[in-house]
């Protein structure tokens, strides 16, 4: 299992000394598939690697540097567009880690710009972004209505000339999820970066990353999310984290993430049966970068929908999507 | 993957895996003169996998992917497996290569200097490079010309030449059946047949040279020749590059130098023979 090789290498970079060519090919394919190649490249920066691997890793580091630069520029553009509104704009995920200079930023792939704003400012934020050149991506009225009624974010928007996406959140979990995190408290306790931009407090960063990974979604990209969490945890106070997680209704998930991060990337932990299932899902990737354990992966895909919607709503949603020709990958 | 091959083309090494034996067997034989180092660390992994479990056996259908892929890539029939493998390698280069500026262009070399030809699919750039490669030029590539960011040299990427429709007969008549792949009839781009470059092109595939002339060929028009302004050349080359944006400022600097230093012409031609005469004449005058 090559995802396991990737995890071992991130935990213990010196272990690559034992790899042959086939091992390297597996490691690189798994890292690319999990979008951890940049992270891997940083982890291996001070380790001796075969000559054929060096340009692969330096390309990955250069790509990561470019992504960070682009992400910070997008954040700057959003700050420019939203500044006049006078609301707190909280950067989330990769852009936040880059802007705040956190360890989790090193080599991290950054896709869209994710921001959190107060729910009462959503309409004004949407309007200001449209004026500044962002436009809708989804032209499907069902998707648009679904986002607005049930999701924790606006339908995704893309900038017409820069071709970069922005996701505007007003909380960190869909409104249909069982937990209801206190988004207002998160925004109130966020830390200023200047220019009207903020990042979440260290504890709230963990809560958000955990909510995204374990209380929502199907664990696609889970190894990367867990890597983030592993580093974010190092900046937290255990007591504050516990209290904060409880306040957001995510105490169970945060404790589970702590166990998984320690088991995969740290010094080990005792895992429950449920933890082990998640670990098996996280490691479902072979040496060609291909997903394995199809049934387990599909089960987690179903679970992601189950988490988001009550049964009747889920049935209606799946029926609508099926008629539109959507099929799970 | 059950069947696999490692293949080196120019500066890039590919590990190609397939759920079926046929595409790998065809690649192995057509690329017989290229390095096929079984124990190499590859720059890219290419996967030819079934679009679904059923499609591995019944009406086999290939999904082309790898380190880099497109979620909405059109499935291909197993009878076009060779083309799928070629497209898989091109996809990795187009989306993942960072060590040179990629130009969607063909290139040939003579006397240590390179002629670069760029244009849309169907412009005749592949056919022209293939024909010139048989007539005293060294073939360097029909799909990507690699511009070195520091030296400004063009480096070869001499994969199999992909000939389409009418070009197949023109080139096959010149090189002979032994260097031609199987006819892939009725693909999304029409009929396609691959041609193996001459041995000298493969033997010198690590060797670059400075560009001396840039042409924008256009097949199927009355013979004509035009100068092209530097601003237009620059814009067309950025559009002909898949990694210009990703490489950032070094790409801008290298491309600016290329546009400033390399003379350029647009040429229209009705037949391959006339095109070759025009190219040889321009080469004498300008390069």
Interface residues (C-beta under 8 A of the other chain):
Chain A: X20 X21 X22 X24 X25 X28 X29 X32 X33 X50 X52 X53 X55 X56 X59 X62 X63 X66 X288 X289 X290 X329
Chain B: X1 X13 X15 X17 X39 X40 X41 X42 X43 X45 X47 X49 X66 X67 X68 X71 X98 X99 X246 X248
